[in-house]
């Protein structure tokens, strides 16, 4: 009977340790999800800004083309 009591005590210790590990892993997972969300938001913002810059660059390039070369010019500034 003493052996069963000792085994039960060890199992209770292990159970507490596993609960603590589960709680810590859960906290780490929640933190990682929050960090991932921040990274995704930053990525979306950067992509939106990049799209806007390219759009503005294209508009300015078209304006410069029409001012310098007239409406029928090629796209020599397109690669600028």
mmCIF file of the C-alpha atoms, coordinates in Angstrom:
data_MODEL
# 
_entry.id   MODEL 
# 
loop_
_atom_site.group_PDB 
_atom_site.id 
_atom_site.type_symbol 
_atom_site.label_atom_id 
_atom_site.label_alt_id 
_atom_site.label_comp_id 
_atom_site.label_asym_id 
_atom_site.label_entity_id 
_atom_site.label_seq_id 
_atom_site.pdbx_PDB_ins_code 
_atom_site.Cartn_x 
_atom_site.Cartn_y 
_atom_site.Cartn_z 
_atom_site.occupancy 
_atom_site.B_iso_or_equiv 
_atom_site.pdbx_formal_charge 
_atom_site.auth_seq_id 
_atom_site.auth_comp_id 
_atom_site.auth_asym_id 
_atom_site.auth_atom_id 
_atom_site.pdbx_PDB_model_num 
ATOM 1  C CA . UNK A 1 1  ? 0.000  0.000  0.000   1.00 0.00 ? 1  UNK A CA 1 
ATOM 2  C CA . UNK A 1 2  ? 2.890  2.364  0.713   1.00 0.00 ? 2  UNK A CA 1 
ATOM 3  C CA . UNK A 1 3  ? 4.099  1.935  -2.844  1.00 0.00 ? 3  UNK A CA 1 
ATOM 4  C CA . UNK A 1 4  ? 0.710  3.016  -4.222  1.00 0.00 ? 4  UNK A CA 1 
ATOM 5  C CA . UNK A 1 5  ? 0.683  6.111  -1.990  1.00 0.00 ? 5  UNK A CA 1 
ATOM 6  C CA . UNK A 1 6  ? 4.149  7.132  -3.153  1.00 0.00 ? 6  UNK A CA 1 
ATOM 7  C CA . UNK A 1 7  ? 3.170  6.533  -6.758  1.00 0.00 ? 7  UNK A CA 1 
ATOM 8  C CA . UNK A 1 8  ? 0.010  8.644  -6.325  1.00 0.00 ? 8  UNK A CA 1 
ATOM 9  C CA . UNK A 1 9  ? 2.045  11.483 -4.784  1.00 0.00 ? 9  UNK A CA 1 
ATOM 10 C CA . UNK A 1 10 ? 4.459  11.374 -7.734  1.00 0.00 ? 10 UNK A CA 1 
ATOM 11 C CA . UNK A 1 11 ? 1.553  11.377 -10.182 1.00 0.00 ? 11 UNK A CA 1 
ATOM 12 C CA . UNK A 1 12 ? 0.040  14.413 -8.428  1.00 0.00 ? 12 UNK A CA 1 
ATOM 13 C CA . UNK A 1 13 ? 3.381  16.233 -8.686  1.00 0.00 ? 13 UNK A CA 1 
ATOM 14 C CA . UNK A 1 14 ? 3.629  15.355 -12.358 1.00 0.00 ? 14 UNK A CA 1 
ATOM 15 C CA . UNK A 1 15 ? 0.039  16.461 -12.917 1.00 0.00 ? 15 UNK A CA 1 
ATOM 16 C CA . UNK A 1 16 ? 0.756  19.869 -11.317 1.00 0.00 ? 16 UNK A CA 1 
ATOM 17 C CA . UNK A 1 17 ? 3.906  20.221 -13.396 1.00 0.00 ? 17 UNK A CA 1 
ATOM 18 C CA . UNK A 1 18 ? 1.991  19.413 -16.586 1.00 0.00 ? 18 UNK A CA 1 
ATOM 19 C CA . UNK A 1 19 ? -0.743 21.927 -15.693 1.00 0.00 ? 19 UNK A CA 1 
ATOM 20 C CA . UNK A 1 20 ? 1.932  24.593 -15.167 1.00 0.00 ? 20 UNK A CA 1 
ATOM 21 C CA . UNK A 1 21 ? 3.587  23.702 -18.462 1.00 0.00 ? 21 UNK A CA 1 
ATOM 22 C CA . UNK A 1 22 ? 0.207  23.838 -20.218 1.00 0.00 ? 22 UNK A CA 1 
ATOM 23 C CA . UNK A 1 23 ? -0.506 27.269 -18.725 1.00 0.00 ? 23 UNK A CA 1 
ATOM 24 C CA . UNK A 1 24 ? 2.920  28.562 -19.787 1.00 0.00 ? 24 UNK A CA 1 
ATOM 25 C CA . UNK A 1 25 ? 2.578  27.126 -23.297 1.00 0.00 ? 25 UNK A CA 1 
ATOM 26 C CA . UNK A 1 26 ? -0.852 28.733 -23.579 1.00 0.00 ? 26 UNK A CA 1 
ATOM 27 C CA . UNK A 1 27 ? 0.563  32.128 -22.535 1.00 0.00 ? 27 UNK A CA 1 
ATOM 28 C CA . UNK A 1 28 ? 3.389  31.785 -25.057 1.00 0.00 ? 28 UNK A CA 1 
ATOM 29 C CA . UNK A 1 29 ? 0.923  30.831 -27.801 1.00 0.00 ? 29 UNK A CA 1 
ATOM 30 C CA . UNK A 1 30 ? -1.298 33.835 -27.047 1.00 0.00 ? 30 UNK A CA 1 
ATOM 31 C CA . UNK A 1 31 ? 1.739  36.101 -27.090 1.00 0.00 ? 31 UNK A CA 1 
ATOM 32 C CA . UNK A 1 32 ? 2.900  34.633 -30.392 1.00 0.00 ? 32 UNK A CA 1 
ATOM 33 C CA . UNK A 1 33 ? -0.560 35.145 -31.908 1.00 0.00 ? 33 UNK A CA 1 
ATOM 34 C CA . UNK A 1 34 ? -0.567 38.773 -30.796 1.00 0.00 ? 34 UNK A CA 1 
ATOM 35 C CA . UNK A 1 35 ? 2.915  39.278 -32.279 1.00 0.00 ? 35 UNK A CA 1 
ATOM 36 C CA . UNK A 1 36 ? 1.833  37.602 -35.516 1.00 0.00 ? 36 UNK A CA 1 
ATOM 37 C CA . UNK A 1 37 ? -1.185 39.929 -35.726 1.00 0.00 ? 37 UNK A CA 1 
ATOM 38 C CA . UNK A 1 38 ? 1.094  42.950 -35.310 1.00 0.00 ? 38 UNK A CA 1 
ATOM 39 C CA . UNK A 1 39 ? 3.393  41.650 -38.048 1.00 0.00 ? 39 UNK A CA 1 
ATOM 40 C CA . UNK A 1 40 ? 0.460  40.979 -40.384 1.00 0.00 ? 40 UNK A CA 1 
ATOM 41 C CA . UNK A 1 41 ? -0.909 44.481 -39.793 1.00 0.00 ? 41 UNK A CA 1 
ATOM 42 C CA . UNK A 1 42 ? 2.516  46.021 -40.456 1.00 0.00 ? 42 UNK A CA 1 
ATOM 43 C CA . UNK A 1 43 ? 2.851  43.958 -43.639 1.00 0.00 ? 43 UNK A CA 1 
ATOM 44 C CA . UNK A 1 44 ? -0.557 45.055 -44.885 1.00 0.00 ? 44 UNK A CA 1 
ATOM 45 C CA . UNK A 1 45 ? 0.263  48.687 -44.138 1.00 0.00 ? 45 UNK A CA 1 
ATOM 46 C CA . UNK A 1 46 ? 3.589  48.450 -45.965 1.00 0.00 ? 46 UNK A CA 1 
ATOM 47 C CA . UNK A 1 47 ? 1.960  46.817 -48.989 1.00 0.00 ? 47 UNK A CA 1 
ATOM 48 C CA . UNK A 1 48 ? -0.725 49.508 -49.063 1.00 0.00 ? 48 UNK A CA 1 
ATOM 49 C CA . UNK A 1 49 ? 1.927  52.243 -48.908 1.00 0.00 ? 49 UNK A CA 1 
ATOM 50 C CA . UNK A 1 50 ? 3.960  50.541 -51.645 1.00 0.00 ? 50 UNK A CA 1 
ATOM 51 C CA . UNK A 1 51 ? 0.878  50.325 -53.856 1.00 0.00 ? 51 UNK A CA 1 
ATOM 52 C CA . UNK A 1 52 ? 0.148  54.019 -53.273 1.00 0.00 ? 52 UNK A CA 1 
ATOM 53 C CA . UNK A 1 53 ? 3.751  55.033 -54.061 1.00 0.00 ? 53 UNK A CA 1 
ATOM 54 C CA . UNK A 1 54 ? 3.730  53.015 -57.291 1.00 0.00 ? 54 UNK A CA 1 
ATOM 55 C CA . UNK A 1 55 ? 0.392  54.564 -58.252 1.00 0.00 ? 55 UNK A CA 1 
ATOM 56 C CA . UNK A 1 56 ? 1.688  58.094 -57.625 1.00 0.00 ? 56 UNK A CA 1 
ATOM 57 C CA . UNK A 1 57 ? 4.933  57.334 -59.465 1.00 0.00 ? 57 UNK A CA 1 
ATOM 58 C CA . UNK A 1 58 ? 2.990  56.077 -62.487 1.00 0.00 ? 58 UNK A CA 1 
ATOM 59 C CA . UNK A 1 59 ? 0.797  59.199 -62.484 1.00 0.00 ? 59 UNK A CA 1 
ATOM 60 C CA . UNK A 1 60 ? 3.816  61.516 -62.301 1.00 0.00 ? 60 UNK A CA 1 
ATOM 61 C CA . UNK A 1 61 ? 5.609  59.556 -65.009 1.00 0.00 ? 61 UNK A CA 1 
ATOM 62 C CA . UNK A 1 62 ? 2.598  59.934 -67.285 1.00 0.00 ? 62 UNK A CA 1 
ATOM 63 C CA . UNK A 1 63 ? 2.434  63.659 -66.589 1.00 0.00 ? 63 UNK A CA 1 
ATOM 64 C CA . UNK A 1 64 ? 6.139  64.102 -67.316 1.00 0.00 ? 64 UNK A CA 1 
ATOM 65 C CA . UNK A 1 65 ? 5.861  62.071 -70.510 1.00 0.00 ? 65 UNK A CA 1 
ATOM 66 C CA . UNK A 1 66 ? 3.009  64.196 -71.774 1.00 0.00 ? 66 UNK A CA 1 
ATOM 67 C CA . UNK A 1 67 ? 4.737  67.474 -70.807 1.00 0.00 ? 67 UNK A CA 1 
ATOM 68 C CA . UNK A 1 68 ? 8.100  66.656 -72.378 1.00 0.00 ? 68 UNK A CA 1 
ATOM 69 C CA . UNK A 1 69 ? 7.255  64.470 -75.308 1.00 0.00 ? 69 UNK A CA 1 
ATOM 70 C CA . UNK A 1 70 ? 3.631  65.115 -76.078 1.00 0.00 ? 70 UNK A CA 1 
ATOM 71 C CA . UNK A 1 71 ? 0.702  62.731 -75.877 1.00 0.00 ? 71 UNK A CA 1 
ATOM 72 C CA . UNK A 1 72 ? 2.011  60.293 -78.499 1.00 0.00 ? 72 UNK A CA 1 
ATOM 73 C CA . UNK A 1 73 ? 5.326  59.510 -76.821 1.00 0.00 ? 73 UNK A CA 1 
ATOM 74 C CA . UNK A 1 74 ? 6.576  56.083 -75.954 1.00 0.00 ? 74 UNK A CA 1 
ATOM 75 C CA . UNK A 1 75 ? 7.159  54.935 -72.432 1.00 0.00 ? 75 UNK A CA 1 
ATOM 76 C CA . UNK A 1 76 ? 10.764 56.042 -71.983 1.00 0.00 ? 76 UNK A CA 1 
ATOM 77 C CA . UNK A 1 77 ? 10.121 57.233 -68.407 1.00 0.00 ? 77 UNK A CA 1 
ATOM 78 C CA . UNK A 1 78 ? 8.072  54.173 -67.446 1.00 0.00 ? 78 UNK A CA 1 
ATOM 79 C CA . UNK A 1 79 ? 11.174 52.460 -66.109 1.00 0.00 ? 79 UNK A CA 1 
ATOM 80 C CA . UNK A 1 80 ? 12.267 55.520 -64.133 1.00 0.00 ? 80 UNK A CA 1 
# 
